Amino acid sequence: NLTNLYKLFLGINFLEGTIPAELGNMTNIQELVIGGNFFHGAVPASLSNMGRLTSFDVSRNILNEALPSDLGTNIHLEILYMYYNFMTGSLPNFSNLSEIRVLDISYNHYSGTTKEQLPADAFHQMNYLQLSENLFSGHLSDFYFPRIYLMDVHVNMFSGPIPANVSDSMTLNFCDYSSNFFSGPIPPAYGSVMSLTYFAASSNCLTGPIPDSFFMDMLLAQLFLGKNYLTGTLPESLGFLQYLVEMNIIQNKFHGTVPSSWHQLRNLQILFLATNQLKGSLSSVVNTTLQRQLTNIDVSHNSFTGTIPEDIFLIPTLQSFAAAANCLHGKIPETVCQATNMTSLVLDGVSTATSCREKIFPSISFMNAFVLTKVLDGTIP
């Protein structure tokens, strides 16, 4: 009977049972918040009768059925929170929700494709799209979101190319495509998004190089491209990312040396380059004079040569250093004892990289016997 009610906030309580279908009788309701409770079952189809609904929050419950298809007819809906439930099935067709600004359905069990339910050209007002931790598959639409701020689809089963239609975005700040099956190259268009501060595409099937001009003069602070099949040399242009704090490009096929321009990354704190085919002197990887905020460095499983630099342990913030399985030799520097904030030091097999092994029986393919051309000797400081 509460036909004049336009706001109902019942979130973060201990309400339980199913969501009453009678809520759909409140046809003037504009904001309905019942998240943070213990509701189970389904979202009632009768809620599609709320023709003026602009904000709907059922997040953090234990809902475990598919969304009603009629929910996509609430054309005034602007905010939809359904994260942290157990919802299953495919999404309703949301193509009529032209006013939607925030859509968060993360941490559920949704499956199927999204190209028809979330068509590329239907959401010009969208600024927050969160689809992560579901079971979505197929290709992701090449969205046109001129006002998008956050785009997060990590931990799904999306495949095909990463969406490339982002060059006109002036607001994209956070973008996460990690832990899917995306393939092909990194679209160069992301290099023109000056507002981007977080870009992650780790644990996919991406190939090709990092574009030469990628991220030039951006606000980028965190870059995650590890566990792909990226190739080529490391681009000089990444050295112009003056705000970069964290870079992780482990388990790819990058070769060559670390560009000298990277020494200008004075705000860098975390540098993970492990399991590539990089070479050169280990002293050329970081600039210990300028990069005084480094906390974690991992260059393991490459082909770096020379000795372990003494000054790397004089960085006052250093917490972990790993250089296992390279072609290093010499002694462990005495300065390691001055790294009083360090909690992890990994130097096992620092001379055992494939490139510094000399086979004993090179003509016998199935024999893997070898001697090391470089060794770490001396005493432990």
C-alpha positions in Angstrom: 0.0 0.0 0.0 3.0 2.3 0.2 2.4 3.7 -3.3 4.0 7.1 -2.5 7.2 5.7 -1.1 10.1 6.6 -3.3 13.1 5.6 -1.2 13.6 2.3 0.8 16.9 1.7 2.5 17.2 -1.6 4.4 20.8 -2.5 3.7 23.4 -4.0 6.1 21.0 -5.8 8.4 20.2 -9.4 9.2 17.1 -9.7 7.0 16.6 -13.2 5.6 14.2 -15.3 3.5 13.3 -14.4 -0.1 12.7 -10.9 -1.4 9.0 -10.2 -1.3 7.3 -10.0 -4.7 5.0 -7.4 -3.2 7.8 -4.8 -3.4 6.8 -4.6 -7.1 3.6 -2.8 -6.0 5.6 0.3 -5.0 5.5 1.7 -8.5 6.8 5.1 -7.4 10.0 3.8 -5.8 13.2 5.3 -7.2 15.9 3.9 -4.8 15.7 0.4 -3.4 18.7 -0.7 -1.2 18.5 -4.2 0.4 22.1 -5.2 0.0 24.1 -6.7 2.9 21.5 -9.1 4.2 20.8 -12.8 3.9 18.2 -12.9 1.2 18.2 -16.1 -0.9 16.5 -17.4 -4.0 15.7 -15.0 -6.9 15.1 -11.4 -7.6 11.3 -11.2 -8.1 10.1 -10.5 -11.6 7.6 -8.1 -10.2 10.3 -5.5 -9.6 10.2 -4.7 -13.3 6.9 -2.9 -12.4 9.0 -0.2 -10.7 9.0 2.0 -13.7 10.7 4.9 -11.9 13.5 2.9 -10.3 16.9 4.6 -10.8 19.0 2.8 -8.1 18.8 -0.9 -7.1 21.2 -2.6 -4.7 20.9 -6.3 -3.8 24.6 -6.9 -3.4 26.2 -9.1 -0.6 23.3 -11.5 -0.2 23.0 -15.2 -1.0 20.8 -14.9 -4.1 21.3 -18.0 -6.2 19.0 -17.9 -9.2 19.1 -16.1 -12.5 17.9 -12.6 -12.9 14.4 -12.1 -14.3 14.5 -11.1 -18.0 12.0 -8.3 -17.4 14.6 -6.4 -15.2 16.1 -5.1 -18.4 12.9 -3.1 -19.1 13.5 -0.6 -16.2 14.6 2.1 -18.6 15.3 4.7 -15.9 17.8 2.5 -14.0 21.1 4.3 -13.5 22.8 2.2 -10.7 22.6 -1.6 -10.4 24.6 -3.4 -7.7 24.4 -7.2 -7.6 27.9 -8.2 -6.6 28.8 -10.9 -4.1 25.9 -13.3 -4.6 25.6 -16.7 -6.2 23.5 -15.7 -9.2 23.6 -18.1 -12.1 22.5 -18.3 -15.8 23.0 -15.6 -18.4 22.3 -11.9 -18.1 19.0 -10.4 -19.2 19.1 -8.1 -22.2 20.2 -4.8 -20.8 20.2 -3.0 -24.2 17.2 -0.7 -23.1 19.0 0.6 -20.0 20.4 3.6 -21.9 20.7 5.6 -18.6 22.8 3.0 -16.8 25.9 4.6 -15.2 27.0 1.9 -12.7 26.7 -1.8 -13.3 28.4 -4.1 -10.8 27.5 -7.8 -11.1 31.0 -9.1 -10.0 31.6 -12.2 -7.8 28.7 -14.3 -9.0 28.3 -17.4 -11.3 26.9 -15.7 -14.4 27.8 -17.5 -17.7 27.2 -17.2 -21.4 28.1 -14.3 -23.7 27.6 -10.6 -23.2 27.6 -9.2 -26.7 23.8 -9.2 -27.1 23.0 -8.4 -23.4 25.5 -5.5 -23.3 25.7 -4.2 -26.9 28.6 -2.0 -27.8 26.7 1.1 -28.6 23.9 1.2 -26.0 25.6 2.6 -22.9 26.9 6.1 -23.6 26.4 7.1 -19.9 28.3 4.1 -18.4 31.2 5.1 -16.2 31.5 1.9 -14.0 31.4 -1.6 -15.4 32.3 -4.4 -13.1 31.9 -8.0 -14.5 34.8 -9.7 -12.7 34.9 -13.2 -11.1 32.1 -14.8 -13.2 32.0 -17.4 -16.0 31.4 -15.2 -19.0 32.8 -16.4 -22.3 32.9 -15.4 -25.9 34.2 -12.1 -27.3 33.8 -8.9 -25.4 32.1 -6.2 -27.3 34.2 -3.4 -28.6 32.4 -1.0 -26.3 32.0 2.7 -26.9 32.0 4.2 -23.4 33.0 7.9 -23.8 32.4 8.4 -20.0 33.8 5.2 -18.6 36.0 5.4 -15.5 36.3 1.7 -14.5 36.3 -1.3 -16.7 36.9 -4.6 -14.9 36.3 -8.1 -16.4 39.1 -10.1 -14.6 38.7 -13.8 -13.9 36.2 -14.9 -16.6 36.6 -16.9 -19.8 36.5 -14.1 -22.4 38.4 -14.7 -25.6 39.3 -12.9 -28.8 40.9 -9.5 -28.9 41.0 -6.9 -26.1 38.4 -4.1 -26.9 40.2 -1.4 -28.8 37.6 1.4 -29.1 39.0 3.5 -26.2 40.9 6.3 -28.0 38.0 8.8 -27.5 37.8 8.1 -23.7 38.8 11.1 -21.6 37.9 9.5 -18.3 39.1 5.8 -18.3 41.1 5.3 -15.1 41.0 1.6 -14.2 41.1 -1.2 -16.7 41.5 -4.9 -15.8 41.4 -7.7 -18.4 43.4 -10.2 -16.3 42.9 -14.0 -16.1 40.9 -14.6 -19.3 41.7 -16.0 -22.7 42.2 -12.8 -24.6 44.5 -13.1 -27.6 46.2 -11.0 -30.2 48.2 -7.8 -29.6 47.8 -5.1 -27.1 45.7 -2.4 -28.9 47.8 0.8 -29.3 44.7 2.9 -28.6 45.3 2.5 -24.9 48.4 4.6 -25.3 46.3 7.7 -26.1 44.2 7.4 -22.9 45.9 10.0 -20.8 43.6 9.4 -17.7 44.5 5.7 -17.4 46.3 4.9 -14.1 45.8 1.1 -13.8 46.1 -1.3 -16.7 46.1 -5.1 -16.2 46.0 -7.8 -18.8 48.0 -10.6 -17.0 47.3 -14.3 -17.5 45.9 -14.2 -21.0 47.2 -15.3 -24.4 48.4 -12.0 -25.7 51.1 -11.9 -28.4 53.3 -9.4 -30.1 55.3 -6.5 -28.6 54.3 -3.7 -26.3 53.6 -0.9 -28.8 56.6 1.6 -29.0 54.5 4.6 -28.1 52.3 2.8 -25.6 51.7 4.8 -22.5 53.7 7.8 -23.6 53.2 10.7 -21.1 50.3 9.0 -19.3 49.3 9.1 -15.7 49.8 5.3 -15.5 50.8 4.1 -12.0 50.4 0.3 -12.2 51.0 -1.9 -15.3 50.4 -5.7 -15.2 51.2 -7.7 -18.4 52.7 -10.9 -16.9 51.9 -14.5 -17.9 51.3 -13.9 -21.6 53.2 -14.6 -24.8 54.4 -11.1 -25.5 57.6 -10.8 -27.5 60.1 -8.2 -28.7 62.3 -5.8 -26.8 61.2 -3.6 -23.9 60.1 -0.2 -25.3 62.0 3.0 -24.3 58.6 4.8 -24.0 57.8 3.1 -20.7 60.6 5.1 -19.2 58.5 8.3 -19.6 55.9 7.1 -17.2 56.8 9.5 -14.4 54.0 8.3 -12.1 54.7 4.5 -12.5 54.8 2.7 -9.2 54.5 -0.9 -10.1 55.4 -2.9 -13.2 54.9 -6.7 -13.6 55.8 -8.3 -17.0 56.8 -11.7 -15.8 56.6 -15.0 -17.8 56.7 -13.5 -21.3 59.2 -13.8 -24.1 60.8 -10.4 -24.0 64.5 -10.2 -25.0 67.3 -7.7 -25.2 68.3 -5.3 -22.4 66.4 -3.1 -20.1 66.2 0.4 -21.7 68.2 3.1 -20.1 65.2 5.4 -20.1 63.7 3.2 -17.4 66.3 4.6 -15.0 64.1 7.8 -14.9 61.2 6.0 -13.2 61.9 7.7 -9.9 58.6 6.7 -8.3 59.0 3.0 -9.1 58.5 0.7 -6.1 57.9 -2.8 -7.6 59.7 -4.2 -10.6 59.0 -7.8 -11.7 60.8 -8.9 -14.8 61.2 -12.6 -14.0 61.1 -15.5 -16.6 61.9 -13.7 -19.8 64.9 -13.7 -22.1 66.5 -10.5 -20.9 70.2 -9.9 -20.8 72.8 -7.4 -20.0 74.5 -6.3 -16.8 72.3 -6.5 -13.7 73.7 -3.1 -12.6 71.9 -1.6 -15.6 68.4 -2.7 -14.5 67.8 -0.1 -11.9 69.3 3.3 -11.1 70.0 3.2 -7.4 70.7 6.9 -7.3 67.3 8.0 -8.6 65.1 5.0 -7.8 65.2 5.2 -4.0 61.7 4.0 -3.4 62.1 0.5 -4.8 60.7 -2.1 -2.4 60.5 -5.4 -4.5 62.7 -6.5 -7.4 62.5 -9.8 -9.2 64.8 -10.5 -12.2 64.9 -14.2 -11.8 65.0 -16.7 -14.8 66.7 -14.4 -17.3 70.2 -14.2 -18.7 71.6 -11.2 -16.8 75.4 -11.2 -16.5 78.0 -9.7 -14.3 78.1 -9.5 -10.5 75.4 -8.7 -8.0 75.5 -4.9 -7.6 76.5 -3.7 -4.2 74.5 -0.6 -4.2 71.2 -2.3 -4.8 71.1 -3.3 -1.2 71.7 0.3 -0.1 68.2 1.3 -1.3 66.6 2.1 2.1 63.1 0.8 1.2 64.2 -2.6 -0.3 62.1 -5.5 1.1 62.7 -8.3 -1.4 65.3 -9.0 -4.1 65.3 -12.1 -6.4 67.8 -13.0 -9.1 67.7 -16.8 -9.3 68.6 -18.6 -12.5 70.7 -16.0 -14.3 74.3 -15.9 -15.4 75.8 -14.0 -12.5 79.1 -14.7 -10.8 81.3 -13.3 -8.1 80.4 -12.9 -4.5 77.4 -11.9 -2.4 78.0 -8.2 -1.6 78.8 -7.3 2.0 76.2 -4.5 1.6 73.4 -7.1 1.8 73.8 -6.9 5.6 72.8 -3.2 5.4 69.4 -3.9 3.9 67.7 -4.0 7.2 64.2 -3.8 5.8 64.7 -6.8 3.5 62.5 -9.8 4.3 63.2 -12.0 1.2 66.5 -12.7 -0.6 66.3 -15.2 -3.4 69.7 -16.0 -5.0 69.4 -19.8 -5.6 71.1 -20.9 -8.8 72.2 -17.4 -9.9 74.5 -19.0 -12.5 72.3 -21.7 -13.9 70.4 -19.9 -16.8 70.4 -22.0 -20.0 72.5 -19.4 -21.8 75.4 -19.9 -19.4 75.5 -23.6 -19.5 78.1 -25.5 -21.4 76.9 -28.9 -22.5 79.2 -31.9 -21.9 77.7 -33.9 -24.8 76.3 -31.3 -27.2 75.8 -33.8 -30.0 73.5 -36.1 -28.0 70.1 -34.4 -27.8 68.7 -36.4 -24.9 71.7 -35.8 -22.7 71.2 -32.7 -20.5 74.6 -32.9 -18.7 76.4 -29.5 -18.5 78.9 -27.5 -16.6 78.4 -23.9 -15.5 80.6 -21.2 -17.1 79.9 -18.8 -14.2 79.7 -19.4 -10.5 78.9 -17.6 -7.3 81.7 -18.1 -4.8 83.1 -16.8 -1.6 81.5 -16.7 1.8 78.1 -15.6 3.1 78.5 -12.1 4.5 
